[in-house]
Amino acid sequence: MRLCRFDDNRLGLVEGGTVTDVTAALDVLPACRYPLPGWDLLIEHLDAVRARVQTVRAVGKPVPLERVTLRSPVANPGKIIAAPVNYQKHLDEVRSDSQIHAGNPAHTITIQQAGVFLKANSSLVGPGDGVTLRKSDRRTDHEVELAFVIGRRASHVSSADALQYVAGYAIGLDISIRGSEDRSLRKSADSYTVLGPWLVTADDVPNPGTLDLEISVNGQQRQKSNTKYLILGVPELIELASSFYTLHPGDIVLTGTPEGVSPIEPGDRIVATIAGIGSMQVHVHG
């Protein structure tokens, strides 16, 4: 199942090139009062929402996807986790290009040494929102990544059991200002985490370790690879992250980008594609 959030926080069921408004399915979510939970309620109750979607879809009228504005399919992640240099060829290009590593030795070590890092939740947008560049005097790059969303509480999970904790998958863009500062600072500007175009539930992605992914800018291909080249795959990333902190429903994990990262500028049109998930178009603003 493909679920999207569109326009003014509507819930949509995506089928082919259309979306059906199934916002009525959100009635199954529990009512909350302050203090609100620190995780995403839709993802926590995804099974109940999916069951309700099957009931309410009949009364909705499908509309073409191009007529709606796609937001991030996860509205309230507790945290956004990202994996640095998780493809060997990307690690090689980081080490060889001073414009990427900026002379910081911490940027050239392996993921096993570096671990994962956190991005600000305030950086999260959907493809329809676009990217607004923050530091016009500095190089800013695109990074296309497979993203996955945690479906239930996970702590000290083994890689053998890890996929049971995944709610679904999406395309992620990790937009990166180049420089010597810590990754979390340079990658946490507003709109620098793009998630979309929708959430594909885990049952529709049986093997996240064999997916082609690519990105083009203004029609020119910049990155193309396959998730089989991930150094740490989805199960290993869950094992690593959950050994340091508890994962909650709606937590987003960006798995890392392959080689081919390059600058973006205002006016650029990005198209990111992952097999089995889809494509999303993102505009770059100044």
C-alpha positions as CSV (number, residue, x, y, z in Angstrom):
1,M,0.0,0.0,0.0
2,R,1.1,3.5,-0.8
3,L,0.0,6.2,1.6
4,C,0.7,9.9,1.1
5,R,0.0,13.2,2.9
6,F,-1.1,15.9,0.6
7,D,-2.4,19.5,0.5
8,D,-3.7,20.5,3.9
9,N,-2.7,17.4,5.8
10,R,-5.0,15.1,3.9
11,L,-4.3,11.3,3.8
12,G,-4.2,9.8,0.4
13,L,-4.2,6.3,-1.1
14,V,-1.9,6.2,-4.2
15,E,-2.8,3.8,-7.0
16,G,-1.1,4.2,-10.3
17,G,-1.1,7.9,-11.2
18,T,-4.0,8.9,-8.9
19,V,-4.6,9.6,-5.3
20,T,-7.8,9.0,-3.4
21,D,-8.6,11.0,-0.3
22,V,-9.0,8.6,2.6
23,T,-8.6,11.1,5.4
24,A,-11.6,9.6,7.1
25,A,-9.4,6.6,8.0
26,L,-7.7,8.9,10.6
27,D,-10.7,8.6,12.8
28,V,-9.3,5.3,14.2
29,L,-6.4,7.3,15.8
30,P,-6.7,7.9,19.5
31,A,-7.4,11.4,20.8
32,C,-4.5,13.1,22.5
33,R,-4.0,15.9,25.0
34,Y,-0.9,17.7,26.2
35,P,1.8,16.4,26.7
36,L,1.6,14.9,23.2
37,P,3.5,11.6,22.5
38,G,7.0,12.0,21.1
39,W,6.3,9.8,18.1
40,D,4.0,9.6,15.1
41,L,0.5,8.3,15.9
42,L,-0.4,7.4,12.3
43,I,2.6,5.1,12.1
44,E,2.0,3.7,15.5
45,H,-1.5,2.7,14.5
46,L,-0.7,2.0,10.8
47,D,-2.4,-1.5,10.7
48,A,-5.7,0.0,12.0
49,V,-5.4,2.9,9.6
50,R,-4.7,0.6,6.6
51,A,-7.8,-1.6,7.5
52,R,-10.0,1.6,7.7
53,V,-8.6,2.8,4.4
54,Q,-9.9,-0.3,2.7
55,T,-13.4,0.6,4.0
56,V,-13.5,4.4,3.2
57,R,-11.7,4.2,-0.2
58,A,-14.9,3.4,-2.0
59,V,-16.5,6.8,-1.3
60,G,-13.4,8.7,-2.4
61,K,-12.9,10.0,-6.0
62,P,-9.4,9.4,-7.4
63,V,-7.7,12.6,-8.7
64,P,-4.4,12.8,-10.7
65,L,-1.3,13.1,-8.6
66,E,-0.2,16.2,-10.5
67,R,-3.1,18.1,-9.0
68,V,-2.0,17.7,-5.4
69,T,0.9,18.9,-3.4
70,L,2.8,16.1,-1.7
71,R,4.0,16.6,1.8
72,S,6.2,14.4,3.9
73,P,4.3,11.1,4.5
74,V,5.5,11.1,8.1
75,A,4.3,14.2,9.9
76,N,5.7,13.8,13.4
77,P,8.9,11.8,13.6
78,G,10.5,11.6,17.0
79,K,14.0,11.7,15.3
80,I,15.6,11.6,12.0
81,I,18.7,9.3,11.8
82,A,21.2,9.4,9.0
83,A,24.0,7.2,7.9
84,P,27.2,8.8,6.6
85,V,29.5,7.4,3.9
86,N,27.5,4.1,3.7
87,Y,28.6,3.3,0.1
88,Q,32.3,2.6,-0.5
89,K,32.4,4.6,-3.8
90,H,30.9,7.6,-2.0
91,L,33.5,7.3,0.8
92,D,36.2,7.2,-1.9
93,E,34.9,10.4,-3.5
94,V,34.7,12.1,-0.1
95,R,38.3,11.2,0.7
96,S,39.5,12.4,-2.7
97,D,37.6,15.7,-3.0
98,S,38.5,18.5,-0.6
99,Q,35.4,20.4,-1.5
100,I,33.4,17.6,0.1
101,H,35.5,16.7,3.1
102,A,36.6,20.3,3.8
103,G,39.7,19.2,5.5
104,N,37.9,17.5,8.3
105,P,39.3,14.0,9.0
106,A,36.0,13.1,10.7
107,H,34.4,13.2,7.3
108,T,36.7,10.6,5.8
109,I,36.4,7.7,8.3
110,T,34.2,4.6,7.8
111,I,30.6,4.4,8.9
112,Q,31.7,1.7,11.4
113,Q,33.9,4.3,13.0
114,A,31.6,7.3,12.6
115,G,28.3,5.6,13.5
116,V,25.0,7.4,12.6
117,F,24.0,11.0,13.3
118,L,20.8,13.0,13.9
119,K,19.2,15.6,11.8
120,A,16.8,18.2,13.1
121,N,13.1,17.3,12.7
122,S,12.5,20.9,11.6
123,S,14.5,20.1,8.4
124,L,11.7,17.7,7.2
125,V,9.6,18.6,4.2
126,G,7.8,16.8,1.4
127,P,8.6,16.9,-2.4
128,G,5.9,19.5,-3.0
129,D,7.5,21.9,-0.5
130,G,10.8,22.0,-2.3
131,V,14.3,22.9,-1.0
132,T,15.2,26.4,0.0
133,L,18.9,27.0,0.0
134,R,20.2,28.5,3.3
135,K,23.9,29.5,2.6
136,S,24.1,31.0,-0.8
137,D,27.9,31.5,-0.5
138,R,28.6,27.8,0.1
139,R,28.4,24.7,-1.9
140,T,25.2,22.7,-1.3
141,D,24.8,19.2,-2.6
142,H,22.1,16.7,-3.3
143,E,22.2,13.2,-1.8
144,V,19.6,10.6,-2.8
145,E,19.0,7.8,-0.3
146,L,16.6,5.0,0.5
147,A,14.7,6.0,3.6
148,F,12.7,3.8,6.0
149,V,10.3,4.4,8.8
150,I,10.3,2.6,12.1
151,G,6.9,1.0,12.8
152,R,7.2,0.0,16.5
153,R,9.3,0.5,19.6
154,A,12.7,-1.0,19.1
155,S,15.7,-1.2,21.5
156,H,18.7,-3.5,21.2
157,V,17.3,-5.2,18.1
158,S,19.4,-7.8,16.3
159,S,19.9,-7.5,12.5
160,A,18.2,-10.9,12.1
161,D,14.9,-9.5,13.6
162,A,15.3,-5.9,12.4
163,L,13.0,-5.9,9.3
164,Q,10.0,-6.7,11.6
165,Y,10.3,-3.2,13.0
166,V,10.0,-1.4,9.6
167,A,6.7,0.3,8.8
168,G,7.6,1.2,5.2
169,Y,10.0,2.9,2.8
170,A,10.3,6.2,1.0
171,I,12.8,8.2,-1.0
172,G,15.0,10.6,1.0
173,L,17.0,13.6,0.0
174,D,19.8,14.5,2.4
175,I,20.7,18.1,1.4
176,S,24.2,19.0,2.6
177,I,26.0,22.3,3.0
178,R,29.7,21.5,2.5
179,G,32.1,22.7,5.2
180,S,34.1,21.8,8.3
181,E,31.3,21.8,10.8
182,D,29.6,18.8,12.3
183,R,27.3,16.9,9.9
184,S,24.2,17.5,12.0
185,L,24.6,21.3,11.7
186,R,25.3,21.3,8.0
187,K,22.4,18.9,7.1
188,S,19.7,20.3,9.4
189,A,18.7,23.5,7.8
190,D,15.0,24.0,7.1
191,S,13.9,21.9,4.1
192,Y,17.2,19.9,4.0
193,T,15.5,16.6,4.6
194,V,13.0,15.7,1.8
195,L,10.9,12.6,2.3
196,G,8.4,11.2,-0.2
197,P,6.7,10.9,-2.5
198,W,4.7,8.6,-0.3
199,L,5.2,5.7,2.2
200,V,5.3,2.3,0.7
201,T,4.4,-0.2,3.4
202,A,7.0,-2.8,4.2
203,D,5.0,-5.7,2.7
204,D,5.4,-4.2,-0.7
205,V,9.2,-4.0,-0.4
206,P,10.2,-7.6,0.4
207,N,14.0,-6.9,-0.1
208,P,15.2,-3.4,0.5
209,G,18.7,-4.5,-0.2
210,T,18.3,-4.9,-4.0
211,L,16.8,-1.5,-5.1
212,D,18.0,0.6,-7.9
213,L,18.2,4.3,-7.0
214,E,19.1,7.4,-9.0
215,I,18.8,11.2,-9.2
216,S,18.9,13.7,-12.0
217,V,19.1,17.5,-11.9
218,N,17.6,19.4,-14.8
219,G,17.4,16.1,-16.8
220,Q,21.1,15.2,-16.3
221,Q,21.7,12.0,-14.3
222,R,24.0,12.7,-11.3
223,Q,23.8,9.5,-9.2
224,K,22.9,5.9,-10.0
225,S,23.5,2.8,-7.9
226,N,21.8,0.0,-6.1
227,T,21.2,-0.6,-2.3
228,K,23.1,-3.9,-2.6
229,Y,26.2,-1.7,-2.3
230,L,25.3,-0.3,1.1
231,I,28.0,-1.1,3.6
232,L,25.5,-1.4,6.4
233,G,22.0,-2.4,5.1
234,V,18.7,-1.7,6.6
235,P,18.9,-4.5,9.2
236,E,22.4,-3.5,10.3
237,L,21.5,0.2,10.6
238,I,18.5,-0.8,12.9
239,E,20.8,-2.9,15.0
240,L,23.4,-0.1,15.3
241,A,20.9,2.7,16.0
242,S,18.8,0.7,18.5
243,S,21.9,-0.2,20.4
244,F,22.3,3.5,21.3
245,Y,18.7,4.7,21.7
246,T,15.2,3.5,21.6
247,L,13.5,3.8,18.2
248,H,9.8,4.8,18.1
249,P,7.1,4.6,15.5
250,G,7.7,7.3,12.9
251,D,11.4,7.6,13.4
252,I,13.0,8.1,10.0
253,V,16.3,6.5,8.9
254,L,18.2,7.7,5.9
255,T,20.5,4.9,4.8
256,G,23.2,6.9,3.0
257,T,24.0,8.1,-0.5
258,P,26.1,6.6,-3.3
259,E,28.8,8.4,-5.3
260,G,28.0,11.3,-7.6
261,V,27.0,14.0,-5.1
262,S,27.1,17.4,-6.8
263,P,26.0,21.0,-6.2
264,I,22.5,22.3,-6.6
265,E,21.4,25.9,-7.3
266,P,18.1,27.9,-7.2
267,G,15.9,27.0,-10.1
268,D,17.1,23.4,-10.4
269,R,14.7,20.6,-10.8
270,I,15.6,17.4,-9.0
271,V,14.0,14.0,-9.9
272,A,14.8,11.2,-7.5
273,T,13.8,7.6,-8.2
274,I,14.0,4.3,-6.3
275,A,12.7,1.0,-7.8
276,G,9.6,-0.3,-6.1
277,I,8.9,3.0,-4.5
278,G,8.5,5.6,-7.3
279,S,9.8,9.0,-8.3
280,M,9.6,12.4,-6.8
281,Q,10.2,15.9,-8.3
282,V,11.7,18.6,-6.1
283,H,12.3,22.2,-7.0
284,V,15.2,24.2,-5.5
285,H,14.5,27.7,-4.4
286,G,16.8,30.6,-3.4
